[in-house]
Amino acid sequence: MIITFALAGCVLTGTARAAAPSPPSSPSPSPTSGSLADRLARLLADDPVQVTDHALRALPYDAHERIRAAVARLGVPAYVVVTPGLTEVSPRDDDLIASLHDRLGKDGVYIVTDSSGSGTARQFGGTLPADSAWTAAYLRSDRDEGLVEQITRFVDIVTAPDAQRRIDQAREEARRDDSSDGPSESDIRDRKEMAAFGAGTALTGVPMLVLLLRRSSRRGAARAARR
């Protein structure tokens, strides 16, 4: 009899536990408001120019110091994040910039980009046309130039007395390139290079092909940024 009551008690207890509602799970933090922005903000608090290890492989060995020297000419605090895969983590770089500003609580120019030079810039607590100047610097970047040169050009544009004229000029040149009939000279050069190296890809390997594709992708991204 005692065993029967004990078994019944176990069944009832197990049923009660099964019927009890499970505690609600904590919502997963969004990429920009959670771990990514927190981690980057902590890094920026220690060093306002952050170039991640992955990005360093795609940049010159002295990129960190050259970027630091370039943004020092802004005359205002600058916070720079260069890291790959931002578009995969956050659909809007502006959201990440806003999150970083909220966490640091410091005004200045914020730049979030990857080694290709995409991304954006924004100033808090000032009137520098950072966003437009970043786009202009990106549009005017030569295909063989890198991110360091683009950041240097951005600083030149945004601090110039005629900053708006330079921005408008870059946009106008981009519109002319888009509206011109036929392929541009750079497009023609790329096509010739692709034809010349395409047959030898099997001998030289895929790196050359990857390089050419990245050049073409960079111009495509620039045209998308203009629209």
N, C-alpha and C positions, 0 to 999 in steps of 0.2 A: 504493500500500500504506500509506504514511504517513497519507494522508488517511482511509483506511478505519479504521485503528486510532484516529485522532483522533476520528472520528465515534462509534465504539463506546465510547470513553472518555466522551464527552459524554452518550451515552444511559445508561450505567451510573451516572454521577454524578447525572444528573437523576432516575433511578429511586431511587437511595439517598436523595436529598433528599426525594422524595415519600413514601418509606416511613418516614422519620424522624418520630417523634411531635412534634406541635407543643407548645410550652411551655404549661403550664396558665395560663389567664387568671386575673387577680386578681379575687376576688369583689367585687361592687359593694358599697360601704358602705351600711349601712342608714341611712334618713333621720335617725334619732335619734342613732346612734352615729357618724355620719360628718360630712359637710360642714355640714349644718344646725346641729347642736349645736356643732361646732367654731367656725363663724362667729359664732353668737350668743354663745358663751362669750368669744370675743375682744372682741366689742362690750361685753359686760357688764363685762369687766375694766377697760375705759376709762370706762364710765358704767353704773351699776347699774340705770338706768331706760332701756329701749330702746323707742321708739315708731317703727316703720318709716315711711318716706315714704308707702307705700300706706295704712297705717292713719291717718296724719295727715289724709288727705283726708276720712276719715269721722269725725274727731274735732275738737273745738274747737282753735283755733290755739295755745292755751295749755295743752293737755292734758298735755304732757310735764312742765311745771313744777308743775301742779296734782297730778298723780300723785305726783311726787317729794315734794311737801309732805305729801300724805296718808300715804304709807308711812313717812315720817320719824317719824310718831307711834307707829309700832309699837314703838319702843324697842329694836329689834334690826335687824341688817343685812337689807336687803330687795333682791331682784333681780327686776325686772319686765320681761317681754317682751310687747309688744303688736304683733302682726303678723298679717296676714290669711293665710287658707289653711292654718292649722295642721292642721285635720282632714283635709285632702287629703294632707298630707305625712306626718303621723304619726297612726295610729289612736288613740294614747293620749297625752294631754298629760302624764300622770304619767311616762311613759317619757322624754319630753323633759326634764322637770324633773329627773329623776334623772341624766340625762346631763349637764345643765348643772352640777349640783352636783358630779358627779365631776370635771368638767374644771376648774371654778373652785377646788374644794377648800375652799370656805368655807361655814360654816353660816349659817343665816338663813331668812327667809321668801322662797320663790320663787313667783312668779305668772307663769303662761303663759296668755295669752288673746288674743282678737281684739277688734275694735272693738265686736262685739255683746255682749260680756260673757260668752261661754261660756268654757270652759277650766277651770282649777283652780288651787288654791294649796296649798302644802305647806311645812311648817317642818322644817328639819334642825337637830338640836342643841337642841331645846326642846320645850315641851309645849303651845304654843298650838294650839287646834283649828282650824288654818288651812283645811283641806279643808272641814270642815262649815260654818265661818263663811262661806267663799266661796259655797257652795251656798245658804246662807240669804240672803246679800246678793243673789244672783242672783234668788232666788224673790221677794224683796220689792221688786225694782226696778220702778218704775212704767214703763209702756210708753213714756212720753215722756222718761224719763231716759236718760242716756248712761253710757258706761263709767266716766268720771271719778266720777260720783255713786255708781256701784256700788262702786268701789274705796274711796271714802270711807266708805260704809256698811259694807263689809267690815272696815275698820280699826276703826270704831266698835264693831262686834260682837265682834271677836276680842280687843280690849283691854278690854272691859267686865268688871266684876267678876262680872256675871251672864251671861257669854257663853253658857253652855250653855242657860240659860233662853230667851235670845233665839233661839238656834238651834232649840230645840224649838218655840217659838212660831211661827216662820216655817214649819216643817214642818207644824204642825197647821193653820195657816191655808191652806196649800197643799192639804192633804187635804180640808178643808171645801169649798174651791173646786172640787176635782175631783168630790166626791160630791154637790154641790148639784144639785137638779133643774133642768133647763132651762139655757139659756145665761146666762152672767154678764152684768152690766151692760156691761162692756167689750166682750164679744162682740156684744151688741145694738148698741152704738154703732158698732162696726166694720162690722156688716152694713148699718146705715143709711148710713154713709159710703160703703161700696162701692156701694150702690144709687144714692146721690145723685151720686157722681162717675163711676159706670160709664158713664152715657150721655154724659158730657162728656169722656171719655178721648180721643176722637179730636180734640177741640179743644185740650185742655190738654196732650196728650202722655202718655207712659207714666210719667213720674216719680212722679205722684201714686199711680198704681196700684202701682208698685213699693214706695213707702213703706208703703201699707196692707198689702201682702203681707208686708213685712218685719216689721211689727208683729205680724201673725198668726203668722208663723214664730217670732218671739221667744217668744211665749207657749207655742207648741207645744214649743219646746226646753226651756222651763222645766218644763213638765209632764213631759217625758221625764226631766229631771234628778231629779225628785222620786221617780221609781219605782225 
